[in-house]
Amino acid sequence: MKNIFSAFFLLILLTQNIYSQDSSELVDPEIFDDTSIELDSKFITKSLEAKNNGKPVIGKEWMIVTANAYASKAGAKILSLGGTAADAMIAAQAVLGLVEPESSGLGGGSFLVWFDNKTKMVTTLDGRETAPQKSKTTQFQNTDGDPKKFFDAVIGGLSVGTPGTPALMKEAHNKWGKLDWSILFNDAIELAKNGFSVSKKLEASIKRDEDRLKKVEMTKNYFFPNGQSLLHKQIVVNNGYAQTLQTIAHEGLDDFYVGNIANDIISTVQDYKINPGFLSKTDLKNYRVIERKPACVMYKNYEVCGMGPPSSGGVAVGQTLKLVEQFDLKSLGYENPLSWQLIGDASRLAFADRDRYLADSDFVNVPVAGLLDDEYLRLRSNKIKVGSRTEKIEPGNPSNSVAHDYSDDNSLELNSTTHISIYDKYGNALSMTSSIENAFGSRLFTKSGFLLNNQLTDFSFKHKIDGKLVSNRLEPGKRPRSSMSPTIVLQNGKPIYITGSPGGSNIIGFVTNSLISLIEWDMNVQESVSSPHAINRWGKYEIEESQDAIRLEESLSAMGYDTKIKRYFSGLNTIYIGDNLEGGSDPRREGIALGDLLLN
């Protein structure tokens, strides 16, 4: 039944076009005709056919799933040449910054989770943006102390944090790369110089944000050449980006963090007439990627590892899974409203802890071990009753050694992000989520050919609420809290699933729902990423439009929930590692999976 339901929902997505692209036209395979690396139009077409038919792409040695076919192809080329997952990520991310500029790029930040097959260890890299040293805790407040309206704070340099994605790419290559750094940018450089075809998603994103994009001259000139919005299939050249990548490829990152590119970033931030920002040469020069301990939990016989603070994703996903572990979701099944009641209340409990405790652990004593403690979560789970809405959701007390006198904060976090999942022939696994925060970030476009983030608006706009400090308040040098949830799941010490998604604070629910569908309901990866979502963060149960949405809404309403049927724009990209590799990409977006068996 679940396979039929998932297939039916996928059909709805493809025919009703509830997202901004029509999956049957997302990619023009002839664009990718490149027989020199045996990744021709047939290769792309076979992947699209699998996705559109609700089936996973199959591989044997390697697999890559990204949000855009250009990026998947660039990464697949590197994997086919013997590169590692880290090498392929660099190639793919460089392309994504060009063809999907609304979602991620050199001007943003990233979190990476890595399984190393030599050491059998999981580690994470924190490439999150940092607040400039001259930042002010109250900079997103009006003179009366009230928080500014969101977009009044976003547009301009005041919202820009120090970019971390380029530094993370280099750090990953230093640790795990195999191929020469310079060749990893070839595809992105060629696309920038010779032109890429605008996707339906990019066209729709530009039209949706037209008024804000036109507020900044450089941005307007790029996305509205000759006064007209870029259109689907239009060929776009970005010489500034090509030059930037050539410099990075052949000279490293010095120019980005201390040279001419750095000067371009700083002038773009400081000189914009509205909300000029504080980013300085010192901030760029001093930026560092931090290797951090992963946030891991045991769920049944699976070890689920994600990103710890400053992301809330790994902790919240882990908590939600542990909170439902005592319930028999497998027997209840995917279509049972009781399954969603349990998952929803577990999510509410996790978000209550998230909103109080999760922030940059270099600035706040975050009790990660306490939040993921088995006994703590068992006691929290006892609040959940089958068939009855949990009435009183409050943060718990996860540690006696940590002061809990913080105010709760559910800062707005919007959903323009991208995700990459990769498995290489050496047995390494990579899960990386990247973002510039809101679509098109701060809307500031540099002469160097990329947009700058607005990640500082992921901090709480109010540093105190009801007289208590907010853990996620803005402070100089601090990294804003995120919900990005790149995840690697292990079984018997070996990776079995690689996943992640864009989607703002809904990322936590997207990833959790997908993992439950894989582990409890035996879906394959394509069924898992295609299945309708139901998410409850702060009390309202939001249910994705689907064949069964009204029935589920009626059932949850009868249990006492405030409900809403809505559209979701998840972008799950997932890999299963078994006898073969299986890749699945969310039909709500334009991503594709590519594996080595498609070459045959």
N, C-alpha and C positions, 0 to 999 in steps of 0.2 A: 504493500500500500504506500509506504513512504517513497518508494522509487517512482510510482505513478504520480503521486502528489507533487514531488519535486519537479518531475518532467512537465507536469501541467503548469506549474508556476513559471518554469523557464519559458514555456510556450507563451504565457501571458506577457512576460517581459519582452519577448521577441516581437510579438504582434501588436501589442498595445503601446509600445514605446513609452513606458512610464519613467524612463530615465532619459538623459539628454542625447543618447545615441541609439540608432537602430543597429543591433548586433550584426544583422546580415550585411551591413554596409560599413562596419567599423573600419575595415582595413581593405585597401586595394592591393591585392597580392602582387600585381605587376610592378608596383613600386619597389618591391624587394627582390627583383630578379637579379641575382648576383652569382652566377655559376662558378666564379673563381673560388668561392668558399662553399660551394654546394648547398647554399641556403637560398634556393630559388623560390619562385612563386608557388610551386607545388608544396614546398615545405610549410609555408605560411597557410596555404589553403587547407591542408590536412589538419592543421591545428585548429583553425576556425571551424571546420566541419565538426570536429570532436566537441568543441565548446558549444556550438549551436545545437548539437544533438544530445547535450547533457552527459557527455562521456569525457573521461580524463584523457589527456595526452600521455602516451606511454614512452618511457625511456629505459635504458639499461645502465648506462654509465653516468650520465649527467642530465640535469633538468634545470630550467630557469623559467620563472613566472614573474612578469613585470606588468606594469599598467599600460604599456604601449608596445605595439609590434616592432617599431623601430628599435626600442630599447631591448626587447627580448632578442631580437636578431643580433644586435651588437654584442650582447652577453653570450649568446649561443656561439657566435664566431670565436670568441676568446676561449670558451670551454672546449670547442672542437679543436683548437690549436694546442690544447694541453694546459690551459690556464686553470688556476684555482677559482673557487667561488669568490674569493676576494678580488681577484683580477677581473672576473666577469661583472661583479658589482660595480666596479669603477667605470667600466665601459658603458654599462647600462645606465648608471646614474648620470654620467656626462651627457648621454643622449636625452634622458628624461628632462634635464634642465633646459633643453632646447625645445623639445616637442610638446612638453607638458609644463610650461613655465608657470602656470597658475597654481601648481601643486607643490613643486619642490625645485631645488637648484642650488647653485653655488652660493647664493645669498641667504641660505637657510641653515637648518640643523638636522641632525639624524641620530638615531639610536640603532646600534647593531648588536645582535646576539650571534655568537659563533660557537659551533662545536668543532673541536680540533680532533681529527681522527688519530693523530699520533699520540697525543697526551690523554685522549678520551675525556677532555675537560670542556666545560661550557664557560665562556667568559663574555663580557659585554663591553662595548665601547660607547662612551657618552660624548657625542658630538653636538650636544644641545647648545643653543646660543646663550651668551652671558649678557647681563645688564652692564652697560658702560659704567665706568667708575664715577662719572659725574652725574649718574642717574639720581633722581629724587624719589623718595618713597611716595610722595603725594603728587607725582607728575600727571597722574590720570584722574585727578580730582579738580573740581572747580574751586573758585576762591572761597566758597562757603563750605568746602569739605565734602560735598556730594560727588559721587563718581560721575565722570563724563559719560555721555552716550558713546556706545562702542565705536562707531565709525568716526566720531569726532576725535577719538584717540588713535585710531588705526592709521589714517592717511597722513603721511609725512614721516619725518625722521625720528620723531619722539618714540615711536613704537619699535624701532629697529635694534635688535640685539646683535652682538658680535657673531658673524657667521661661523658655523662649525663644520659644515659638510665637507669642504675641501680638506680640512685638516684630518677629519675622520677617514676620508678616502686614502690619504697618504699613510696614516697610521696603520690602516688595515693592510695596505700593500707592504709596508715595512715588516709587519708581523707574519703575514700569510701569503704574500704574493709570490708568484713564480716567474711570470713573463716580465719583460722589460716595461717599466712604467710608461715610457714614451709612446709605445704602440697602443696602449689601452684607450687612447683618445682619438684614434684615427677615424673611426666611424662618425663620431660626433663632430669632428672637425670638417669632414667631407660634407656631412649633412648641413652644417652651418654655412659652409662656403657655396655649396651647389644648390641648396634648397631642400626643404622637407615639405610634405603635403599636410596641410592643416586638417586635423581630425574634427569630427562632429562635436566632440566634447569641448575642444578648444574654442570652436566657433560659438557654441552655445554659452560657454563661460564668458567670453568677451561681450556678447550681446547682453547677458544678464547683468554685467557689471559696467556697462558702457559709461554711465554718468560719472562713476568714481575714477575709471581709467582715464577719462578725458581731463581730469583735474590736473594731471602732471604732463608737462609738454613732451618729455622724452618718451613717456609711456604711451601717450596718445599717438605720437609719430610712428611707433613700432606696431601697435595693434590696430591703428586706423590709418594706414598709408593712404595718402591722397584724400583723407577725410572719410574713407569707407572702411567698415569693419572687415577684418580678415574672414574669409569664407572657407567652408569645407572644400578640400582638394586644392585650394590656392597654394602655390609654391612660395615659400618664404625663405629668404636669405638673411642670415644674421652674422655679418662680418665682424662685429665687435666680439661676439661670443667665440667665433672661430679663432680670432687673434688671442683672446684670453686663454683658450684651451691649448693653443700652440705654445704659448708662453709657459703654462703650467706643465705641459708634456715635456718640454725640453729644458726648462730651467727650474722646475720644482715650484714650491709655493711661496718663495721669498717675495715675488712681485705681488702676490695676492695679499700677503699679510704685512709687508713693509715697503713695497715699491709703488709703481705707478697704478696698479689696480687698486691697491689700498687707498691711495690718494683719491682715486675716482669714487670709491665707496664713501669715503669720509666727506668729500665735497657734496656728494649727492644727499647725504644725510643732513649735513649741517647747513647747507645753503638753500634748502627748499623753504619757500616763503611761509608755508603753513606748518606749524608744529616742527620747527627745526630740532634736530636731535643732538645727543651728546656723544655719539660714537667718535672715538679719537684714535690717533696713531698708536697710542699706548695700549688701548683695548685690543686692537688687532694684533699688535706685536706680541702681546702677552697671552693670547688665546692658547689653550691646551686641551687636547682630548684627554679624557680620564678613563682609564680601565677600571671597571667596577665589578663587584661580585654580583652574579645574577640572582634574581628573586625566584626561588624554586620551591615547589610543593610536590608531594606525592599524592596523586589522585588515583585511587585503585592501585594498579601496578604500573602506572605511568608517572614519570617525572616531568613536570611541566615547568619549563624555565623561561623567564622573561626578563624585562628590564626593570631594575630597581630605581629608586629615587635618583634624579628628579622626575622620572616618569612615575605615574601612579598605576600604569598599565599592568606590569608584572604582578604587583601586590594585589590589585583589585581582581584580576583574572584568577589568580591563585586562590584568593579568599572565596570568590563566588563558587569555584569548583569544590573547594573543601566544604563549604556550607551546604551543598546539595549532596555530598558524598554519601551520607547516611540514608538517603532516599533511593528507592529502586526506580530510577528514571528509565532503565532499560525495559522493565516490565510495563511501566506506565506508557511509554512510547511517545513518539514525536507529535502525534496528532491529539494527544490527551491534554485538555486545558489544565489539568492538575500539574503536569510537567512544567508548564509555563508559569503557573502560580508559584511553584517552588523556586524556579530559577529567578523569577522576578523579585521575590522577597529576599533571596540570597544576594541579588545584585543591590538591592536597597541597603542592606546591612553593610555590604562592601563599600558602597558610595558614602555612607555615613562616616565610616572610618577614614576613607580617602579625603573627604572634605575637611576633616579636622587635622589629620596628622601628616599627610603626604606633601612634601615640598623638597627642595634641594637639601640633601643630607649634609652638605658641607656648611650649611648655615643653620639648620634646624636638626635637633636630635630626633630623628625619625625612628620609631620602634619597630623596624621591619621584622626582626625575629619574633617579637611579641605578636605582631599582626598576623604572622603566618604560623604561629604556634598551634599544634594540633589540639591541645586541650582548650585553649582560648576559643578556637573556631568551633569546637564541639559544643561548648557552652552557648556560643552565639547562635549556632544552628538550632539549638533547642527552642529558640524563640519562634521558629517556623513551624506551623501546623498545616498538615495536608488539608486542602480544601477551604482554608480560612485565611483571609488577608491579615497579615501581621500589622497590628494597629500602631504600635509604638516603636518607631525605628530611631535609635540613638547611637552615637559612637560608643564603642566599648572602652575598656581600660586595659590595653594590651601589655603594659609594663609598669611595674612599681618604681622603676628607676628613671622614668621620663615624666617631666611636668606636662600635665594634660590641659593646662589652663589656656587653651587656644579657642578662638571663635571658629565656627564652621564657615566654610567658604566654598560655594559652587560656581566659581568664576566661569564665564562664558568661554568656550573653546570650540572654534568652528572647524569645518571639515575639509579643508583643502590640504591634502597630504597624499603620499604615494607609498607603495610597499613593494619590496623585492624579496623573493624567496629563491634560493639557489642550492643545489646539491652538485658537487663535482666528482670526478672519477677517482679522486683520492679519498673519498669518504668524508669530506668536510661539508658542514651544513652552515648556511648563512641566512639570517632573517634580519632585514633592515627596513625600518620605516623612516621616511624623510618628509620634511614639511617646511613651508614658509608661513604656516598658520592659516589665516584666512585666504580665500582665493585671491591670487595676485599680491599677497602680502601687504606691505605698506603702500603699494602702487608706485613705488619709486623704482624706475628703470635706469640702470647705470649705462654710461657710455661703453662699458666693457661687455654689455650684451645680456645682462641678467637682472632679475627683480630682487629686491631686498625684502627680508622678512618683516612681519609685525609681531614677532613672538613675545615681545614684552607685554602685550595685552593679554597674555596667558597668566600673568600675575593678577592677584586680586587688586581691583581698583581702589579698594579701601584697605588700609593697613590695620585698622582696628574696627571691630564690630561689637557693639554693646560693651565698650571699654576693654575688650580683650584683643590681644594681637592676633593677626591671621598668620598662620605658618607660611602660607604662600604669598606673603607681602613682597613688594618690590624692594630690593636692596642692591647696592652697587656690587657687581661681580657675581651676583646670584643667577642661577639658571631657573627659568620658570617651570612650574609643574606642567607635566604633559600627560596625556592619556595614551600616547602611542604604545602599542603592545606587540612588538616583534617577539615571536615565540618559537621555541624549539621544544618538541616533546620527545622524550627518550623512553625506551623500554629495554630493560636489561642492559642499560648503559650505552645503548646505540640509538641514534636519532631515528624516529619513525614518522614524525610530522614536522613540517616547517610551515609557519603561517603568520599572517598579520594583515592589517587593513588600514586604509584611511577612514576618516569619519568623525573627527573631533572626539568628544567624550563618549560618543556611541561606539568608538573603536573597542572599548572594553567588552561591551555586549556583543558586538559582531564576532570578536574572537572567541569569547566564551561559548556563544551559541554554536559556532562552527565546531569547536573542540568536542562539545557534548554530542553533536550529531555524528561526529566521526567515532568517538569512543563508545558511546552508549547506544546509538541507533544505527551503527554499521553502514553509514552512508559512505560512498566513495567521495573523493575530494571534489569532483565537479558537482555532485548532488549537494554536498555540504556547503559549498560557497554559493550555490544557487537558491537554497531554501529560504523561505520567508523569515523575517526577523520579528521578534517581539521583545521589547526592551523596557525595563522599568528602572530608572535611576533614582528619582526623587519623589515617587508616589504615583505619578500618572503612568498608566501602562500604554505604551505606544506600540501599535500593531501594524505591520506592513500590509499594504494592499495586496490581496491575493484571493484565490478561490474560497479559502476557508476563513478569511479575516472576520466576517460578520459573526460566524458561529463562535469563534474564539472570543471576540469582543463581548458577545452576550454572556458567555460562560464566566469570563473574568468580571464583568459588571455584576453578575449575580453573587460573586464572592466579595463584592464591596469595593472594587477598584474603579477609579476614574480612568476612562479609556479614551483613546484617540486612534483612528485609522489614518495612516500617513504613508508617504513614500520614503524610501530609504535609498541612500547612495553609498552603500558599502562598496569596498573594492578588495575583497579577500583574494589573496594569491597564495595557494597552498600546494605543498608537495607531500606525497606519501612515499616512504622508503620501505619497500618490501622485496619480494623476489624480483619485481620490476619497480621502476619509478613511475609514479602517476602525478600529473600536474593538472590543477584546476584553477581557472580564473573567473572571477565574479562577472556574471552576464550584465550587471548593472553598469559596468564600465567597459573600457575598450581594451583591456589587457588580454594577453595570450600566454599560453604555456608552450615551451619548445623543449623537446628532448631528443637525444641522439638517434633514437630509432626512427624518427621522422626522416632521417637522411637516407634510409634504406628503401 
